[in-house]
Structure formats: structure tokens, C-alpha cells
Amino acid sequence: MEICPVGGFEQVGKNMTAVKVKDDVIIFDAGIYLPAIIEIQEEEAHARIYNEKDLRRIGALPDDLVLDKYGWTDKVRAIVIGHAHLDHLGGLPYLAHRYPNAEIIATPFTMAVFEEILEGEKIVLKNRRRVVPEDSTYIINTSSGQIKLEFIHTTHSTLQCVFIAMHTSEGTFFYALDFKLDNYPVIGDPPRYTRLRELGKKGIKALVLDALYSGTERKTPSERIARNLVEDAMNSVRDRNSAMIVTTFSSHISRLKSIVDFGRKTGRQIIFVGRSLNKYTTAAIKVGECPFKKNITLVKYRKQVDAVLKKVEKDRGRYLLVCTGHQAEPGSILDRIAKDETPLKLREGDNIIFASSIIPDPVNINARERMDKRLRKKGVRIQTDVHVSGHGGREDMRDLLNILKPKHIIPAHGSLQQETPMIELAGELGYKFGETAHLSPNGKILRLD
């Protein structure tokens, strides 16, 4: 078994891993590096970069050209996507054409988001697509043997997230990006602990594990806690005549459910504004996973947005706006509102609730600092970090390692500095750095006997 970390092993984003057994290669995820796009958008005011060449130039795509160097490209049989976040899925529309014989495999919601992206960017791909439900298996028959892919339900911060176990003649490879162990999710079930324990007993050769917060001494709280935080934040808005804006991750359907549930109690009309919110909500509706669809109005196009914001400006106490822009992304709805580029002019006493955290990248941190400064100057009431993470802390990782008991551990989804505490945790559990616990830089093949 050979493992090639293509992207996401030295940074937060553009996740991509290739695994080769005999003459067959399976790719796990094909993400994008969003801060690179945000940075270029700031430099080139209204630039829209949607082609592979430009995305490679700014470092937004995983460097999968390394697979050409190793002679792996023509051996790719499938591209498997674990969940619908852009740092795992967003690069696929621009890279899939390089693997024409590879089937794209994902859960229904993840595939629906992928199709929404292709339609929005007017990209046509010839790759076959296979939708697989959670807790199912899919068999790939190849000239060198049979590969069984198993999709095991887990919890994260979007819908239908899965761990992927790749069962081969050389052992089982287990892909665990991203996850937290949420025993009380707002939508769906807890992780499938029973199956995870069964796999741990059978034996796992190698585990690629989400190590983003491996240095954080905690078990990440349940999304149920975030639901309580949302309720408290929205109840604290006392002025019925002030504007009320909530911004969060567009893909976080559980969080959006909480916002809608408590938003309805305010008596305000709930409007979702922005392309990204429209994309993820539409995908959830398509697969029957949007319990609040009858309680919202979706607004996508610029003229519609401006028309709605004119109504809010005239009667700001009547509406609850849920919008994009929690990272202060250039051109997002909240960014435009903060810069007075829309008909809605914020004023003293208006409310903005950030049901999100800042993704820990300098581009995002600096953009949010500038936005928050503008908002404070206007006298806007701001509530930040009304949120719990979708990534497990050190104790989630300890629990998963104790369940799976892999022979080899490979931390991913962060810089080497963020991944190093995972190696220390592995040492506590009896693993040896360089022998059974590995820090693998992007592009370097790890061979496991």
C-alpha cells in the first residue's frame, strides 16, 4: 500500500489523498484553498477566477500534477468525496477531467452540492457519478483485484458526512476527514460506533485523521450546545425595530435549522440571501434534508437581493436576514452591507450575530478585523463566536484512535505545526514517530508493508 498526500497535509484546505494498491489508485477528496481566492479577489476587485490554470497559479488547487510524476494518474479508478465542504470538494470540478476513467462517488447531499457547483460554473464533466447512501458499501472491480469502499456515518458540520474505509488485499485504509464525535446532533444520528468498533477489531492498516485541533485539550461540544447559544443570542435582541442579521457557514444545515427555529419565534420574515446559501439549501431540499424549507424565502440574484434589502431598510423590524459573509469574503452580502454598497444602511442599534468562527488563516483574520471595525463605527451591536466547532478536539481523537486501533497514523488537515500534537498523542498511545506515526508532507509517497 502506497499513500500520497497530495494536499491538506501542510495547510488547512485543498485536501486530497491518493492511495495505491497494486495497479489501482483511489483518490480521497479534491478540495480548494479558499483563502487564496479571497486574497486575489481583494487585489482584483470583481475578478471571478474559475479556470484550472488560474487556480493553480494562485495555489488554490492541490498539486495533483505530482501524480503524473509518479505514473499514478492513469491508474485512478475512483474519486471519493467524504463530505460537501469546499476544502474537500471545491477543487474537483477543475481536476476531475484529468481522470476520465475515474468514477466520482459521494453521498446524496454531497453529490447534490457538487452538481450545483457544476451548474453554477457551467462546467461539463464526462466522469461517471455514483451516489451512495451512508452506511453502505460499493465495490470496484479492477484487473488487479477487488476494492470495497465502505461509507460509515459520522458527525461534522454539514449533512451526510462519512468516514471511508477502503478494504483491499493489502489491508484496510481508513480516511477520517473531517469529524467530531457528536452524540447529540441537531439533524441525523451520532457516529456509527458499533461499526467503528467492528473495524477496529478486524484491523486497520493506515488511518488518515483530521488533526486540526489535536493541540486543543478538549472534547468538542455537541451541536446541541450551539443551538442553545443561537437561541440565547437571538433572544437578546430587544429592539423590535432594529435590523437583525445572522451569518453562518452556508453548508451548516443543522445551524441554519436552529437559526430558523428561533427566528420564527421573533415573528420576523426569514430571508436567506446569497449564492452560497442558495446552493447548499437547494441541495438539501433536493435530497429531502431541509426541514425548514417552508419557513424561508431564498434570494439569490443581485437585483432580487437589492429589492429585498430596500424592504428591510424601510421596515427593518419585519425581517430576519440570514446571509453570507461571516469570513468577510469580498463581494459577500455582509461585506457589501458593511461597506454601504447596498440599499440597507446599517445604523446604531442594528444587530449582527456571527453564528460561526473565523477560519484560522491570516487572510480571514485580517478581513474580519477590518469588517468588525467598520461595523463598530456604525454602532452596530455585534455578537461573535455563537458557535461550536465541527472538528474534534484532542479527546475526540483519542477516543477514535482507541476504537479503531490502526497500525499506522497519518495526521492531516493542517499545517505541520497543527499536526505535530497528534504525533504526541499517538506517542501516549504507544505509537512510534517515523515507524507507526507519520508526519507526511504533500507530494511524498509513504509506503507501508
Secondary structure as the mmCIF struct_conf table of DSSP 4:
data_model
#
loop_
_struct_conf.conf_type_id
_struct_conf.id
_struct_conf.beg_label_comp_id
_struct_conf.beg_label_asym_id
_struct_conf.beg_label_seq_id
_struct_conf.end_label_comp_id
_struct_conf.end_label_asym_id
_struct_conf.end_label_seq_id
STRN STRN1 GLU A 2 GLY A 7
BEND BEND1 GLY A 8 GLU A 10
STRN STRN2 GLN A 11 GLN A 11
BEND BEND2 VAL A 12 GLY A 13
STRN STRN3 MET A 16 VAL A 21
TURN_TY1_P TURN_TY1_P1 LYS A 22 ASP A 23
STRN STRN4 ASP A 24 PHE A 28
HELX_RH_AL_P HELX_RH_AL_P1 LEU A 34 GLU A 43
BEND BEND3 GLU A 44 GLU A 44
TURN_TY1_P TURN_TY1_P2 ALA A 45 HIS A 46
BEND BEND4 ASN A 51 ASN A 51
HELX_RH_AL_P HELX_RH_AL_P2 GLU A 52 ARG A 57
TURN_TY1_P TURN_TY1_P3 ILE A 58 GLY A 59
BEND BEND5 LEU A 61 LEU A 61
TURN_TY1_P TURN_TY1_P4 ASP A 64 LEU A 65
HELX_RH_AL_P HELX_RH_AL_P3 VAL A 66 LYS A 69
TURN_TY1_P TURN_TY1_P5 TYR A 70 GLY A 71
HELX_RH_3T_P HELX_RH_3T_P1 THR A 73 LYS A 75
STRN STRN5 VAL A 76 VAL A 80
BEND BEND6 HIS A 83 ALA A 84
HELX_RH_AL_P HELX_RH_AL_P4 LEU A 86 LEU A 89
TURN_TY1_P TURN_TY1_P6 GLY A 90 GLY A 91
HELX_RH_AL_P HELX_RH_AL_P5 LEU A 92 LEU A 95
HELX_RH_3T_P HELX_RH_3T_P2 ALA A 96 ARG A 98
TURN_TY1_P TURN_TY1_P7 PRO A 100 ASN A 101
HELX_LH_PP_P HELX_LH_PP_P1 ALA A 102 ALA A 102
STRN STRN6 GLU A 103 ALA A 106
HELX_RH_AL_P HELX_RH_AL_P6 PRO A 108 GLU A 121
TURN_TY1_P TURN_TY1_P8 LYS A 122 LYS A 122
STRN STRN7 ARG A 129 VAL A 131
TURN_TY1_P TURN_TY1_P9 GLU A 134 ASP A 135
STRN STRN8 SER A 136 THR A 142
TURN_TY1_P TURN_TY1_P10 SER A 143 SER A 144
STRN STRN9 GLY A 145 HIS A 153
STRN STRN10 THR A 155 THR A 155
BEND BEND7 HIS A 156 GLN A 160
STRN STRN11 VAL A 162 THR A 168
TURN_TY1_P TURN_TY1_P11 SER A 169 GLU A 170
STRN STRN12 GLY A 171 ALA A 176
BEND BEND8 ASP A 178 ASP A 178
STRN STRN13 LYS A 180 LYS A 180
BEND BEND9 ASN A 183 TYR A 184
BEND BEND10 VAL A 186 GLY A 188
HELX_RH_AL_P HELX_RH_AL_P7 TYR A 193 LYS A 202
BEND BEND11 LYS A 205 LYS A 205
STRN STRN14 ALA A 206 ASP A 210
TURN_TY1_P TURN_TY1_P12 LEU A 212 LEU A 212
STRN STRN15 TYR A 213 TYR A 213
TURN_TY1_P TURN_TY1_P13 SER A 214 GLY A 215
BEND BEND12 THR A 216 THR A 216
BEND BEND13 ARG A 218 ARG A 218
HELX_LH_PP_P HELX_LH_PP_P2 LYS A 219 SER A 222
HELX_RH_AL_P HELX_RH_AL_P8 GLU A 223 ASN A 235
TURN_TY1_P TURN_TY1_P14 SER A 236 SER A 236
TURN_TY1_P TURN_TY1_P15 ARG A 240 ASN A 241
BEND BEND14 SER A 242 SER A 242
STRN STRN16 MET A 244 THR A 248
TURN_TY1_P TURN_TY1_P16 SER A 250 SER A 251
HELX_RH_AL_P HELX_RH_AL_P9 ILE A 253 ARG A 264
TURN_TY1_P TURN_TY1_P17 LYS A 265 GLY A 267
HELX_LH_PP_P HELX_LH_PP_P3 ARG A 268 ARG A 268
STRN STRN17 GLN A 269 VAL A 273
BEND BEND15 GLY A 274 GLY A 274
HELX_RH_AL_P HELX_RH_AL_P10 ARG A 275 LYS A 286
TURN_TY1_P TURN_TY1_P18 VAL A 287 GLY A 288
TURN_TY1_P TURN_TY1_P19 PRO A 291 PHE A 292
HELX_RH_3T_P HELX_RH_3T_P3 LYS A 293 ASN A 295
STRN STRN18 THR A 297 VAL A 299
BEND BEND16 TYR A 301 TYR A 301
HELX_RH_AL_P HELX_RH_AL_P11 ARG A 302 LYS A 314
BEND BEND17 ASP A 315 ASP A 315
HELX_RH_3T_P HELX_RH_3T_P4 ARG A 316 ARG A 318
STRN STRN19 TYR A 319 CYS A 323
BEND BEND18 THR A 324 THR A 324
TURN_TY1_P TURN_TY1_P20 HIS A 326 GLN A 327
TURN_TY1_P TURN_TY1_P21 PRO A 330 GLY A 331
BEND BEND19 SER A 332 SER A 332
HELX_RH_AL_P HELX_RH_AL_P12 ILE A 333 ALA A 338
TURN_TY1_P TURN_TY1_P22 LYS A 339 ASP A 340
BEND BEND20 THR A 342 PRO A 343
TURN_TY1_P TURN_TY1_P23 GLU A 348 GLY A 349
STRN STRN20 ASN A 351 ALA A 355
BEND BEND21 SER A 356 SER A 356
BEND BEND22 PRO A 360 ASP A 361
HELX_RH_AL_P HELX_RH_AL_P13 PRO A 362 LYS A 377
TURN_TY1_P TURN_TY1_P24 LYS A 378 GLY A 379
STRN STRN21 ARG A 381 GLN A 383
BEND BEND23 GLY A 390 HIS A 391
STRN STRN22 GLY A 393 GLY A 393
HELX_RH_AL_P HELX_RH_AL_P14 ARG A 394 LEU A 404
BEND BEND24 LYS A 407 LYS A 407
STRN STRN23 HIS A 408 ALA A 412
BEND BEND25 HIS A 413 HIS A 413
STRN STRN24 GLY A 414 GLY A 414
HELX_RH_AL_P HELX_RH_AL_P15 LEU A 416 GLU A 428
TURN_TY1_P TURN_TY1_P25 LEU A 429 GLY A 430
STRN STRN25 PHE A 433 PHE A 433
TURN_TY1_P TURN_TY1_P26 GLY A 434 THR A 436
STRN STRN26 ALA A 437 ALA A 437
TURN_TY1_P TURN_TY1_P27 ASN A 442 GLY A 443
STRN STRN27 LEU A 446 ARG A 447
#
